Amino acid sequence: MDWDAEGLCEGLEDDRAREARRRLLDELHEQGMDVEELRRVVAEDKLVLAPVARALSSEARYTAREIAEQAGIELEMFTASRRALGLPTPGDDERVYGEKDLEAARLGTAHRQAGFADEDALEVARVLGQGMARYAESTRALVARTFLEPGLDEYELAHRYRVVAEQLMPLAGPWLEHVFALHLQQVLRSDALTQEQRRSGRLDDTQQAVVAFADLVGFTELGEQLPVEELGSVAGRLSHLAGEALEPSVKLVKLIGDAVMLVAPEPEPMLESTLRLVEIAERDENYPPLRAGVACGQAVHRWGDWFGTPVNLASRLTAKARPSTVLVSAEIRDSVNDGFEFSDAGRKRLKGFSAPVHAYRARRV
């Protein structure tokens, strides 16, 4: 195939780059990619990623309708499952699915036979899809940072990506299974079934919780000074700092732009963790200061997230806190030991709260 005549080597600077492009195009064409598909990936600057994408996929043989029939699942449920996982859902009769998709659908059917309600299972799938999407994106960034070198030609880079993917995939399943088991053990250690829950056969999502938020001060203004990539690194580092600061019983619920949300069953480890997080950021001259808010009360824990008054209160207190300080509610102040001291921060008018809320500034003794 004359790739120059097809216009797929335009814009390349030298003979070495054009030769690497031709080799890669020849290889992909021999593996079954037609000229139009190759033209598309070149136009989208995705040619280097084509070999690894092919290694992770399987030949398109089935439609969604055929997958559902062979897996013993309703077509609507198959489509809903993919949508919940954050995956594309082509038309029911488009022949875009392969053997790996059929195997995954059969696994989903087996999971369903355990007796879970479909709506609940779909909510769990949404949590899984969000987590795996972040994991995949982080892995992509890790590989790019590690193997991208100045002047590396397309053919060599494409094969580096493919080799790494082929090495990682056999490890991913056992490793994720192990990590899942460890996290499930931690959840079960802190969980309990009350007599009332056993009697009624119903799990109450409402429980006592301590919630905290910590956000970067001046992050909006910082966005006007830093390139987008550097700004993303500043926000991303917040979850790393939180990992350093947290006591074992304090969990990082999520990273929301320039803020982290934390939850714990008891106030003392939460307050200790939040103060430590603010102090770690304060000691770094090259990092923006943090501010935090902590509240407690009855909250709803559902599908990995938390809702309710303490969540809203902690968020609003954070917005009122000064740089490098932690504001807490009166309930937090009254429920911790003598290792902390508090100064009166006054009554705060908070959005969503009809009456002013008395806040206190916390620090270690």
Residue pairs with C-beta under 8 A, 6 or more apart in sequence:
1 25
1 26
1 29
1 35
3 9
3 21
3 22
3 25
3 26
4 18
6 35
6 39
7 39
8 21
8 25
8 38
8 39
8 42
9 18
9 21
9 22
12 18
12 21
16 153
17 153
17 154
20 153
20 154
20 155
20 156
21 47
21 154
21 155
23 155
24 47
24 48
24 50
24 51
24 154
24 155
24 158
25 38
25 47
27 51
28 38
28 47
28 50
28 51
28 54
29 35
29 38
31 54
32 59
33 41
33 50
33 54
38 47
38 50
41 47
41 49
41 50
46 53
47 154
47 158
48 154
48 157
48 158
48 161
49 158
49 161
50 158
51 158
51 159
51 161
51 162
52 158
52 161
52 162
52 164
52 165
55 162
55 165
55 166
56 165
56 169
57 98
57 100
58 98
58 99
58 100
58 101
59 98
59 99
60 95
60 96
60 97
60 98
61 95
61 97
61 98
61 99
62 70
62 95
62 97
62 98
62 101
62 102
63 92
63 93
63 94
63 95
63 96
63 97
64 75
64 78
64 79
64 89
64 90
64 91
64 92
64 93
64 94
64 97
65 75
65 92
65 93
66 97
67 78
67 97
67 101
67 102
67 105
68 74
68 75
68 77
68 78
68 105
70 102
70 105
70 106
71 78
71 102
71 105
71 106
71 108
71 109
72 106
72 109
73 105
73 108
73 109
73 112
75 92
77 112
77 118
78 105
78 108
79 89
79 92
80 118
80 122
81 105
81 108
81 122
81 125
82 88
82 89
83 89
84 122
84 123
84 125
84 126
84 129
85 125
85 126
85 128
85 129
85 132
86 126
86 129
86 130
86 133
87 129
90 96
111 121
112 118
112 121
116 124
123 302
123 303
124 303
126 303
127 303
127 304
139 168
143 161
143 164
147 157
147 160
147 161
147 164
148 157
152 160
190 249
190 265
193 203
196 204
197 203
197 204
205 300
205 301
205 302
206 298
206 299
206 300
206 301
206 308
207 298
207 299
207 301
208 265
208 296
208 297
208 298
208 299
209 263
209 264
209 265
209 296
209 297
209 298
209 299
209 301
209 306
209 310
210 263
210 264
210 265
210 266
210 267
210 270
210 294
210 295
210 296
210 310
210 332
211 261
211 262
211 263
211 294
211 295
211 296
211 299
211 306
211 310
211 311
211 313
211 314
212 261
212 262
212 263
212 264
212 270
212 273
212 274
212 292
212 293
212 294
212 295
212 314
213 259
213 260
213 261
213 262
213 292
213 293
213 314
213 315
213 317
213 318
214 238
214 242
214 259
214 260
214 262
214 274
214 277
214 278
214 290
214 291
214 292
214 318
215 258
215 259
215 260
215 290
215 291
215 292
215 318
216 222
216 234
216 235
216 238
216 258
216 259
216 288
216 289
216 290
217 288
217 289
217 290
217 291
217 323
217 324
218 288
218 289
219 234
219 235
219 257
219 258
219 288
222 231
222 234
222 288
223 231
226 234
234 287
234 288
235 255
235 257
235 258
236 255
237 287
238 255
238 258
238 259
238 260
238 290
239 252
239 255
239 260
241 277
241 280
241 281
242 252
242 260
242 262
242 277
243 252
244 280
245 273
245 274
245 276
245 277
245 280
246 252
246 262
246 273
246 277
247 264
247 269
247 270
247 272
247 273
248 269
249 264
249 265
249 266
249 269
250 262
250 263
250 264
250 269
250 270
250 273
251 262
251 263
251 264
252 260
252 261
252 262
253 261
253 262
253 263
253 304
253 305
253 306
254 260
254 261
254 305
259 318
261 306
261 311
262 270
262 273
262 274
263 270
263 299
263 306
264 270
264 273
267 294
267 296
267 332
267 335
267 336
268 336
268 337
268 339
270 294
271 294
271 326
271 328
271 332
271 336
271 340
271 362
272 339
274 292
274 294
274 326
275 326
275 362
275 363
275 364
277 290
277 292
278 289
278 290
278 291
278 292
278 324
278 325
278 326
279 324
281 287
281 288
281 289
281 290
281 324
282 289
282 290
282 324
289 323
289 324
290 323
290 324
291 318
291 321
291 322
291 323
291 324
291 325
291 326
291 327
292 318
292 321
292 325
292 326
292 327
293 313
293 314
293 315
293 316
293 317
293 318
293 319
293 320
293 321
293 326
293 327
293 328
294 314
294 317
294 326
294 327
294 328
294 329
294 332
294 362
295 309
295 310
295 311
295 313
295 314
295 317
295 328
295 329
295 331
295 332
296 310
296 329
296 331
296 332
296 335
297 308
297 309
297 310
297 313
297 331
298 308
298 309
298 310
299 306
299 307
299 308
299 309
299 310
299 311
300 306
300 307
300 308
312 352
312 353
313 329
313 350
313 353
313 357
316 348
316 350
316 351
316 352
316 353
316 357
317 327
317 328
317 329
317 348
317 350
317 357
317 359
318 327
320 327
320 345
320 348
320 350
320 359
321 327
321 361
325 361
326 361
326 362
326 363
327 345
327 348
327 359
327 360
327 361
327 362
328 342
328 359
328 360
328 361
328 362
329 357
329 358
329 359
329 360
330 358
330 360
332 360
332 362
333 342
333 360
333 362
338 365
339 364
339 365
340 362
340 363
340 364
340 365
341 362
341 363
341 364
341 365
342 360
342 361
342 362
342 363
343 360
343 361
343 363
344 358
344 360
344 361
345 359
345 360
345 361
346 358
346 359
347 356
347 357
347 358
347 359
348 356
348 357
348 358
348 359
349 356
350 356
350 357
